[in-house]
Amino acid sequence: MSSEVSTGSDRRPTKEELDAMSPEQLARLAGELDEVEVVHNTPAFPIPGTRAEKRAERSVALWFVISAISMIAFVVAFIAWPWEYVNVGEPGHALYNLYTPVIGFTFGFSVLSIGIAVIQMVKKLFPDETSVQQRHDGPSTDVDRATFLAQVADAGKGTTIGRRKLIIRSAGLAAAVAGIGTGVVALGGIIRNPWAEGDDAPLWHTGWRPENGETVYLRTDTGILSEIARVRPEDMEPGSMMTVFPYRESERGNEEELLHAQRASDAPVMLIRLRPGTEVTKRPGQENFNYGDFYAWSKVCTHLGCPTSLYQAQDNRILCPCHQSQFLATQDAEPVFGPAARPLPQLPITVNEEGFFVARSDFVEPVGPAFWERPKTT
């Protein structure tokens, strides 16, 4: 059988002829069928193995390696760099302030390095080819589809990438590390197992839980961290609301502990004083959670965790400004409007012998949305 196959308009290769062709013949046939005329094709390095070729190859590989190193730096910074907020002027603020720039630069530079490597590879190592192709409308024929892969393989062989192991390995390293870095971004927020501590897991309790028998006071934020303002009943007028946080005397003077108590997402509680004589429906088993006209509910909306920071004394409604959920304070903070489907958890409170509000216990049900569809059962 002749190694040349007629491809005139009146002659198309049969399947048997296609099967008998070598990859080179199929690639040449693909060009002929596509009416592609190669004007010239000059290899970037006609003589393989020259110093110039090796320099070009190392230059491309270097950018792939730089990309991998930059992505590794991103992963390390994403996991280990101090990310928790630090006030201006406090130790560690400079490092905190650099967290976003560092992870942004390392991730972005890794992607940029891959782009530079690919551009240099095309410019320095691919052959200089000029081709002219006649374009036609309509779908590809069976023969076109059969020869396409051979044409792509032949083009890859012409770029000489297949024999450049250094570039292949460095590109594989960059791609693998980039994949790991992207996975860290996607999974970074859920790496920590919140249930690892069993019954002491943070999802089961809040900062209102008594520890070592120490009293937990209701404290209001005055804007000065070291100023401790514990709340008394006479501090509030009927029909008013106050945001309070947990406080223990052992935390006095400890700015880190005081700051944590105010920043914990499940710590804010709204203390409400209803008007005298207001009729209230209480949840069974929680009849003694209030102290007179004073009621304390979690400020974390049971819809998506926004702060329920508004209280309408006229109709006793607690409002969440994010998605307009409304809870009725006179009906155990049951949701009466909006997307929230669960009441706000109530904090058991009383007044101690000093006359200050204190928490009698932690919340008896988890605080917040999602998982918190039902209380813990034992």
N, C-alpha and C positions, 0 to 999 in steps of 0.2 A: 504494500500500500504506500502510495506517495506520501511524503511528509507535508506536502503542500495541499491544501484543500481549497477548492474553488469557492469563492464567496460572492460571486456575482449576483445580481438581482434575481436571476432565474435559477440560482442554485444555492440551497441552504444545506448545511451538514445534517446528516441523519443522526439519530441518537447513538447508533453503533460507531459512527465516525467520531462523534464527540468523546465517547468513552475511550477510544483508541488514541486520542491526542495527549501529548505531554502538556504539563502546566505552561511551558513557554508558548506552545502552539495555541493553547486556549487563550492566553493573554493577548497574543498577536491577533487572533481571530476576534476577540472582544473589541479591540481598537478598530479593526476593519468594519465590523458590523455597526459600530457606533459612528463610523465615518470620521474617525479621529486621525489626523495627520500630524505625526511628530516632526516638527520642523528641525529641532535639534535637542539632544539630550547629552549633557556633559557632566560626568561624575564630579563631585566636589573634590575628590582626591583620586585622580586616575591611577596613581601608584599607591596601593595600600601600605600602611605601616610607617608612613613618613612622620617626622617629628611634628610637623604642622598639624597632621591629622590627629596625632595623640594629644597635642595641646588643645585642639578644638573639642575632642572627646572629654578630656578632663575638665574643661571649662563648663561643659553642659552638666557633667556629673556633679561638679562642685555646687551648682545651684540647686540640684535635687537634694544634695546632702544638707545644704543650708536650710532648705524648706523643712526637712525632717527635724533638724536641730531646733528650728524656730517653733515647730509644732510641739516638740517635747517640752520646750520652755513654756509654751502656753498651758499644757496639761499640768505641769508642776505649779505654775502661778495660779491656775484656776483652783487647784486643790489646796495649796499650802499658803498662798499669800493672804495676809490679814485683810478680811473683807468686812468685818463688823464695824459699824459707825463709831468714830472717835471724834469728839468735839474739837473745834479749832483751839490750838494752844495746848492740848493735852498730849502726853507722850503717845506716839504711834499714829498721830493724825497724818503725818506726811506719807507713811506707808499705806494707810487706808486710802488716802487721796490718789495714790498711784495705781490702785488695783484695776480700775477700769481701763486706764491708758495702757497698762502693761499687758493685760490679756487681749485688748484690742489690737495693739501693735504686733504682738507675737503671732496671733492667729492671722492677721492680715498680711504680715510679711511672709508667712509660710505659703499662703496662697499666691502672693506676688512672685515668690521665688520659683514656684512651679511654672507660672506663666513665662517668666524670663527664660527658664530652662528649655521649655518647649519652643519658644521663638528662636533661641540660639541654635537649637538642634536643627530646626528647619533651615535657618539661614546658613549655618556652617557645614552641615553634613548631608543635606539632601541634594540630589543632582539638580543642576540648572537645566530645566526642561521647558520648552515652548511647544505647545500643541494647539491645533486648530480643529474644532469639531463643528459639524453641521448639526443643527438642532431640529428636532421633529416633534410634532404633537402625538399624543396617544400613548397607550400603555406599552410596557416592554414585552417582547416576545419570549417564548420558552428558551430560545437559544441565548437571548440577551441575559436572562436570569442565570442560565447554566454557566455562562462565561464570566459573570460579574466577579465571583469570588476569586477566580483565577487571575483576573486583572488586578484585583486589590492585592493579592499575594505577590504578584509580579512587581507591583509598585512598591510594596514593602521591601522586596529584595533589592530594588534599585536604590532605596534610601540607605542601604547598608546597616540599618539599625539591628538586624538580626545577628550580626557578628560583633556588635559592640556591647559586650557583656557588662562593662563598667556602667554604661548609661542605663541598661536594662535593670541592673541591680539597684543603682541609686534611685531610679525612677520608682521601682517597686517599693523601696524603703520609704520614699517621700509619700507615695500613695497610701501605704499601710499606716504610717504614723498620722497622716491627714485623716484617714478613716477613724483611727482611735480618738484623735482630738475632737472630731465631729461627734463621735459617740459620747465623749465626756461632756460636751455641751448639752447634748440631749438628755443624758442620764444623771448629770451632776447634781441636780436637785433632789434625786431620790436614791442616792448611794447609801445614805445612812439608814439603818434599820430602826424605826421608831419603837419597835416592840422588843428590842434586845434586852431591856431591863425587866421584862416580865411585868409584875404588878406595879413596879416602880417606873414603868415606861412613862415618858413625859406626856403621852397622849391620854393617860388615865388621870392625871392630876394637874393642878395649876399651882401658882405661887401662894394661893390662899390655904394650902394644906398645912395644918399645924405640924411642926417638927420639934422633937425633943421637949414637948410640953410647953413650948414658948407661945405666948399670946400673939395673935396676928391682928394688928390694928387696921382700921380704915384710915388711910392717909390721903389728903388732897395735895395736888401739885401746885406749889406757889410760884414756880419758875426758878426757884433757887434750890438746888439739889440738897444742900446741907441743912436747909430750913425744914424741920419736921413739923407738919401741921396735922395732928390727929383730929378726927372729927367727933364733935359732940352733938347731941340732938338739938341743942339751942343754936347751933350754927346754921340751921336751915329754916326757911320760912315755909308755911304750908303751900303746897302746889309747886315746890321748887325741885330742882334736880342738881346733883353734884357728881362729878367723876372722881372715883377714889381708886387707890392702889394698895396692895398689901404692904405692911411694914412691921418689922420686928425690932425690938430694942437692940438686939445684937448687931443690927445693920447700921446703927447710928455711927457716923464718922467713916463708914466704909462706902466710898463713892461707887465702887464697882458693883456692890450688892444693891445699893439704892438705885443705880442706873438700870440694872437688870430688872428690878421689880417694876419700873415704869415702862420699860421697853418690851417686856414679854408680851407677845401677841394675845395671850389668853388672860392677862392680868386685869385690864380695865373693867371696872364695874360702875354701873350707874346707880347711885343712891337716890331714891325718890321719896319725897314726903308728900303723901296724899293729903287732901283737905280733910279736916276732922269730919267724921260722920259719913265718909265715902263708903258705900257698900262694895265689898270685895268678895269675889269668888276665889277660893284657894284650892290648890291641887291636893288631892288626897295624899296624906303622908307628909305634907309640907305645911301644915296649918300653923306651926310655930316658927317658921323660917323668918318671919318679919318681927319687927320690934315696934309695936303700936302702929302708927301711921307710916312707919319707915319700911321701905322695901328695897332690896338690892338685887339687881339682875345683871347678868353678863352683858357687856357692851358689844360683844361679837355677834353680828347678825347670823342667824342660822341658815341663811340662804347661801351667801358666798363670802362671809367673814368680814364684811365692811363694818365700820363702827356705827352703832345705832345711837347717834349723838344728839338727837333732837327729842324734846318732850313737850307735848301740848297739854298744859294743865287744864284747859277748858274741857277737853273730852278724854283726858287721861290716856292719850295715845303716845306710844314710843315710836319714833320714825327712823327709818334707815334711808339716808339721802342717796345711796348708790342706785338702788333699784325700786325704791318707793315701798318697801315692805313696811307694814304697820302692825304694832303689837299693842294689845289693850292691857294696861296696867291693872285694871280692876278685875280682869279675868285671867290672872296668873300669867300675864304677858303672852297670851295666845295670839297667833297671827290672825289678823282680820282683813288684811288687804295685801296684795303684792305676791311675789313668788315664794316667800318664806313659808315653809310647811311645818315648822316645829317651834314650840314656845322658846323664849329665852330662858336659859337655866337660871334658877334663883339661888343666891348665896345666903346661907343661914347666918343671921346676925343677931347680936344682942348688945347691951351696954354693960360694961364691967363696973366694979366698985369705984373706979376712978371717974366714971362718967363718960368714958370714951366708947365709941362703937368698936366692936371686935367681931371677927368671924368665928362662929361656933364650930365650923368645920369647912372643908373644901366643898366645892359643888358636888352634888350627889349624882350628877350626870355629866358626860363630857361636854366641853365647850366648843362651839364652832359648827361649821357645815359638814357636808359630805358624809364621812364615816359616822358622824354623830346622829344617825337615824334612830338609834335606840340606846338606852342606858346599858352600862356593863352588867352582865349577869355572871354569877359565880356558881 
